[in-house]
Amino acid sequence: MRVTGFSAADAERWIPRLRRYALALTGNRDAADDLIQDTLERAWRKRALWRPGSDLRAWLFTVMHNVYVNGVRAARPVESLDDELMSGRAEAMPGTASAESGVVLSELRTALTGLSDDYRQVILLVGLEQMSYAEAASVLGVPIGTVMSRLSRGREQLRQLLAREPQPGGAGLRRVK
């Protein structure tokens, strides 16, 4: 007897990570919720295509990526970056409730919106979701070398964008190489 996919419980355990990635991609809570719903609906309809024994997380992220790209192609506008972008990660880290960390997260959110979709997606998958280069390549449908170059260029662009952000309380510290 052939296994015909995964269970709802299997998919449900990945919802928090899908939500965090969706918030980072779309920039607001409502659009992220729509993206998650569309992703889970498509994944459920296509669950027979998932290969048992393969990484369900990577498969769900691939489905989300494809749903998102299709939405961008249909020219759905992204409104504003929601304050919850990094909330899933920030809540998991002790001592991040300070005002300073809030400013840092705000600057990071602003800088992430300044990146192209290609760079932002790779940075979020590898940095935020802690996927390997191979997993990110599989999700995005690109070679590993492309993931590596986009990650390198994206990180450099992110550094430049963050360096331009005004530092709270005056001049702040400068990085010297």
N, C-alpha and C positions, 0 to 999 in steps of 0.2 A: 504494500500500500504506500503510495506517494504522499509525503507531507506537503500540504498545500499552503504553506506560508507560516506566519507567526501569529501569536495570540495578541489580543488587545493589551493584556498585562505586559507582554514583552515590549510593545511599543510605548506603553504608558511610563515605563521607568526612564525613558529618554526625554520626556516632555520638558523637564526643567532645563536641560542643556539646549534643546531645540528652541525653547523660549528665549534663552539668553542670546543665542545666535540670531534668532529672528529680530529681537530688539536691536541688536547691533547692526543688522542689515537694513532694517526699515527705518529706524529712527523714531518710531513712536509706538506706544502700547497697542492702540487699536489695529494698526497695520500689522504689527507682529502677531497679534491674536488671530487675525485673518489668515496670515501666512501659515501659522501653525495648524489652523483648522484645515486649510486647503492641502497642506502637506500630509496631515494624518488621513484625510479623506482619500487622497490619491494613493497613499501607501496602502491603505486598507483595500481599496479597489484592486490594486496591483500586487497584493501580497503573495499571490501564487508565483510571481516573478522573482521573489527573493529566494536566494539559494540557501537552504538550511546548512548551517555550519559556517556561513560567511558572517561578517561583522554587520549586525543589524544597525548599530549606531551609524556606521559609515553609509549604509544604504539609505537610512532615513535622512541623513544630512545631504546625500546626493539628491534625493527626491525634493528636499526643501530648496536646495540650490536651483534645481531645474524649475520649480514652481516660481521662485523669486525671479529668475532670469526671464521666464515667460511673462511675468507681470511687468517687469521693466520694459520689455519689448512692446508690451501693450500700452506703454506710456502712462502707467499709474503714477501720479506724483507722490513724492515723499515729502511730508510736511515738516516736522521738527523732530529733533532728537529728544527722546523721552528721558526723564531723570532716572528711570530704572535700568538704563542700559547695562550698567555694571553691577547692579544691586545683587545679583546672584553671586558674583565673585566677591564683592566687598563684604557681604554679610558673613561669608565663610572665613574671612581673614580677621584674626583678633586685632583689636586696637585700631581699626580703620574708621571709627565713628567720629574722629576729630574733624574740626573745621578745615584744617589743612589738607587732610585726605579728600574731603569733599571738593576742595578747590582743584586738587590734582586730578581727580576723576572728571571734573567738569572740563578742565583743559584737555584731557585725553579724549573725551567725547567730542569736543569741538575739533580737535586735530584729526580724529578718525573720519569725521564727516568731510574733511578736506582732501582725503585720499580718493583715488579712483576706486571703482567697485572691485577691480581685479586685485589691487593691493590690499584693500580693506578685507576682502573675503579671505585671502591667504593669511593675513595677520590674525584675524579672528579665529580661524580654524586651528592654526598652529599655536598661537599664543594663548588665546582664551580657552579654546576647547581642548588644547593639548593633544591634537592629532599629530601623528607622525607625518613626514613629508609624503610618504606613500599613500596614507589615508586621505590626506588633503588632495593629492593629485587625483585619486579615485573619485572623491566627491565632486571636484571641479571639472573632471574629464580632461585633464591636461597632463603632460609628462612631468615627472618628478623634477627635472631640471628647470622647468617653467615655474614650478612652485618655489624652488630655491631662489631663482632670480627675482621673482615677484616679491618674495619675502625680504630679500636683501634690499631691493629698491624701495619697497614699501616702508621698511624700518628706517631707512635713511631719510625718506620723505617725511615720515612721522617725526624723526628727530629734528628736522629742519622746521617743521610746523610748530613743534613744542618749544623750540628755541626762540621763536618769534613771539610766543605768548608772553604777555606782561606778567612779571612775578609779583605775588602779593607782598605788600609792605615795601615797595621800592625797587631798587635795582636787582636784588637777588644775587644768587651765585652764578658765575659763568663757568662753563666747562672749558678747561684748557687741555689740549692734547699733548 
